[in-house]
Amino acid sequence: MELKKGIIISANPYKDKNLICNLLLENEIISFEVISFFNSKKGYINDIQILNYGEFELYKGPTAYYKLKNYKIENSLYNFVYSDNDYLIAYEFLKEVILKVPPVDEFFKYYKLIQLTLDELISDKNKYISYLTLFISFYLRFTGYSIINVLEQEINMVLNDYKNEYGKIINKNSEIYNNFLNLYEKLFNAKYLIALEFIKKCDEKLILIVFKRISLIFAQLNNIKINSLSFF
């Protein structure tokens, strides 16, 4: 028997009523099988879901997969998705990104980023755009992307998006323009906690525009389409 602490990053039907899950640990990804998952009497349905994390008691069976014996879920964004639309949107965005893009090689950083994002979302749903923006910007940083290389072009596109969205032209000497510059600087250069404190205080209109822009950059770099962006 082995006790593994991790985050579920995928869950797929297997055979008749079983489920195969990929579990992200701090240094690797392992797979485990949930027997009779689709039997409601087992009580698995809300607990064994993508982005839930906690402790999983596993044992080796005759197959290549571990098998689930017991578990203790520490945090579950999934349990909130039907109580509030913002939680559902945040959950769908995060789930789509982690399913479509393989995790970076630095498992510990990726693990901590998902864990911190989930913790912040669950503790303060009102800032969910901020936490998603922080998530996607740090994921871009993990893959070696630097906003400095294209900052001038990127800021011009952001300003154009802001004008189209809110009908307001921003002067490059204005406070809003400087706020955009500061936001990008924190997202792509600052440490996580510094960026977190800064982004919590930012204007939500600015954050939403930046979130959409860097999510599109992420999608283009990974040659995917993030369908849940249409929700924002």
PyMOL commands that set and color helices and strands:
alter all, ss='L'
color gray80, all
select helices_A, chain A and resi 40-42+77-80+85-100+107-123+125-142+147-166+175-189+192-200+204-221+227-231
alter helices_A, ss='H'
color red, helices_A
select strands_A, chain A and resi 2-14+18-24+29-34+53-60+66-75
alter strands_A, ss='S'
color yellow, strands_A
deselect
rebuild
show_as cartoon
